[in-house]
Amino acid sequence: MELLIMVYACKTSCAKSIIGVIPYFPYSKQCKMRKRGSIVSKLLASMMCKAGLTHLITMDLHQKEIQGFFNIPVDNLRASPFLLQYIQEEIPDYRNAVIVAKSPASAKRAQSFAERLRLGIAVIHGEAQDAESDLVDGRHSPPMVRSVAAIHPSLEIPMLIPKEKPPITVVGDVGGRIAIIVDDIIDDVDSFLAAAETLKERGAYKIFVMATHGLLSSDAPRLIEESAIDEVVVTNTIPHEIQKLQCPKIKTVDISMILSEAIRRIHNGESMSYLFRNIGLDDT
């Protein structure tokens, strides 16, 4: 709301152009319709455009298609060059590493990192199986009853078969290697902790987590400190000084340089293409 009010104040004061610099675009995970839910990213985009924003600079959108929600230019900068540089300079023997996707959904990002570092890739697939007590403790009760009252008796609408994930498996060899898990956002750390435990069981001797946006909400710092993860590397798109005091494993990579260069180029009317060099169509 503060941003929208400031943008609207500039608009009503006849500002020529109003450029928003939002390193972490909030609610970016809510960019798809689940069942019949709302697409909050579209709502935010509409509000920003309506308030008077004329240009947006952001970094590593959860889905790059979010840019299509805006009817103004959007520059979606990448933090991966800074994270790649950190891997090469701060991780000894990184040539013995393997890039890990903690789910098939993040495999494309892991592939992009692996190809640039000339490393192998591993993908974690499946989920931990529920104990039998979880299935009989009443949380699934009462059992679902098919209601046919609203359906014509002569119609038989086929039901979609529910998905069932297999037990956790690791596709790729991580034994005796450094595992580097890459993702765009680290907020709720449970999935990262489960991935780290799985990689330890498969023989990985060191585990790093690399992400652009470190929300690290709730008791994430404590959980990371007690986990098998050796280091969590995030950029400073979101302030997390308090979390770093709680957990020494959290390291920060400064990305202010690329944001300031983007601001300078837009202000001077220079081309932004230089900041997007070597980025392919499929790169996340």
N, C-alpha and C positions, 0 to 999 in steps of 0.2 A: 504493500500500500504506500509506503514512503516513496518508493521508486516511481510509482504511478503518479503520485501527487506532484513530485518534483518535475517529472516529464510534462505533466499538464500545465504546471506553472511556467515552464519554459515555452510551451506552445502558445499559451495566452499572452506571453510577453513578446511574441513575434520572433522567436529564435529561428534562424535560417535552417539549421539542421540540429537534430537531437540524437546523439549516438549513445546507446546504452552498452556498458561493458559489464557483462554478467558472466564471470568465469565458470560458475556452476549454475546451470539453468535449473531452477527448482521444479519439482514434480516431473522431471523428465522421464522417470520410469513409467509414469502414467500416460503413455503416448499411444496405447492401443486399446481398443474396446474389448473388455473381458465380459463375456455374456452380454448383458445390456447395461453395463456401467458407463461412466462418463470418461471422456478423454480430456483430462485436466490440462495437459500441455496445450491443447488447442484453445482452451479457455484463456490461459495465461497469454498466449500469443495474441489473441483477439484484443484482450485488455490493453496490452502494451501498444499495439498499433492504434487502437482507438484513443489512447491517452496522448499520442502524438510522436512516438518514437519513429525516427527516420532511418535508423541503421542499428544493427545489433552485432556486437562482438562477443562470442562465447567460446567455450572450449570443450571438446569431446562430449558432444550431445550423446545421450544414451542410444538414440537411434538418429542417424543423420537425416532421416525423412522428416523429422520435426521441423526442419527449415521450410518445408512446404506449408506449414501452418501459418507462416508469416506472409504478408504482402509487402514486405520491405526487404532490402538486402540483409543477408545474415552471413557472417564470416565465422565458420566453425573451425577454430584453430585446433592444432593437434599438440598434445603433450608428449607423444611417444618419442620424439627425438631426445628430449631431456631424460626420459626414463632409460632409453637405450644407452645414452652416454653414461648414466649412473651405473648401469650393469657393467659396461666395459671398463670403467675407471675404479669402481668401488668393490666389485665382487672378484676376489682373486680366483684364478682358474675358472673363469666363466665359460671357457671353451668346453669344460666338462659338464655344462649345465644342459637342462632340457626345459623348454617352455611348456607350461602346463595350462590347459583350459579346465576350469573346475566343473564345467558342464558343456555339452555340445553347443549350446547357444553362444558361448564365448570362444569357440574354436577358431573363428575367422580372425579375431584379434590376436590370438596366440600364434596363428599361422603367419600373420604380418610381422610379429616380433621375431619369430624363428627364422623367417626368410632373410630379414635384415641382419641378424646376428650369425647367420649360417649355422643354426643349431637345429636339433631335433625337436619334435613336438609330441606331447602326450595329452590324452583327453580322458577325463574322469566321467564315467557314464553310470547312471543308475542312482539308487538311493538306499539308505539303510532300511532294512526290513523291520516293520513294527513287531514288537513282541506279541505273543498270543494274548496276553492280558489287555493290550491296547484295543484288541478287536472285540473283546467281550466285556469291557468295563462300562458299557452303556452309552458311550459317546455317539454311537451310530443308531441309537434307539430313539423313537420307535422306527421300525423298518419302513423304508419307502413303499408307499402304496400307489400303484398306477391309477390315476384318476381318469376315467373315460367319460365323465359326465359332459365335458365340453366338446367331445369328439363325436362325430356322427357314427352311429353303430356300423355303418358299412365301410368306414375308413380305418385302415390300420397303418398308422404312421410309424415307420421303423425308428427305433431308439439307437442313438450313437453308442457304440461300445466304449466303456470308460477305459482310459489309459492305465496301464500298470507298468511301472518302471521295474527293470530287473535289479538284482542286488548290485552293489557298487563294484565296478570293474575299472581297471586302468588300461586304456588302449595305448600302448607304447611302453618302452623300457625306461624305468627310473632308478633301477638298482645301482647303487654306488655313484649316483649323480647328484648334482645340485638341482633342485626343483625350483623353478621360478613361476609362480602362479600370476597370471596377468588378468586384469579386469578393468572396467572403467570407474566403478563406484564400489567403495567398501563402507558399508553402513552397518547392517546386522552381520556380525562376523561368524555366525554359526556355520554357514556353508563353507567358509574358508577354514575353520577349525576342523570340520569333518574331512575336508580335502587334505589338510596337512596330516591328519592321523592316518588316512589311507596311504598317502605317499610314504610316510615313515614305515608303515607295515610292508610296503613294497620295496624298501631298501634305500630310499633317498636319504642322504646323510646331512643335508642342509636345505632349508625351505625358506624362500623369500616370497613375499606377496607385493606385487606392483600394481598400483591403481592411480588413476588421475585424481579422483575426488575422494578425499578421506573424511566422510561424515563422522564415522566412529562414534555413533550415538550410544546412549545408555552406558552399560558397563563394559563396552567393547575393549577399552584399554586393559582392564583387569583380566579379561578372558584371553587377550593376546599375550599378556605377560605370563600367564600360566600355561600357555599352549605349546605345541611342538614347533610353532613358527619361530624362525630365528630373527627375521627382520620384516617390517612392513614399511614400504616406501611409497609415499604419496606426495602429490604436489601441493602448493599452497593456494589452490583455488578456493579453499575454505580454511579459515583460521582454526588451528587445532593445537595451540600452545598448551592448553590445560591438559589435553590428552597426552601430550608428549611428556609432561611432568609426571603423569601417572604411569606411563609405560616407556622406558628407555628404548624399547625395540622399534618405536615409530621414528622414522627418518623423513625429512622433508627435502623435496627438490624444488628450487625456485624457478617459476615460469614467468616471472614478471617481465623478463626481457622481451618475449614474443608479444605480450600484450601491449607493452609500451611502443614497440615497433609498429604494431598494427594501428595504434592510435596516431602515431606520427605520419604514417603513410596515408591514412584517410584524411587527416587534417591538411596535408600538403597536396592532396589529389594525386598521389602516386599509385602505381599498380600494386595490388595485393597478391598477385600471382606468385611472387617470389616466396611468400610464406607458405605456399602450397606445393612447392616443387617436390618431385619424387613421390607424390601421393597419388596412388591409383584409384580407379573407380571403386574397387572392392575394399579398399583400406578403411578400417574403422577408426 
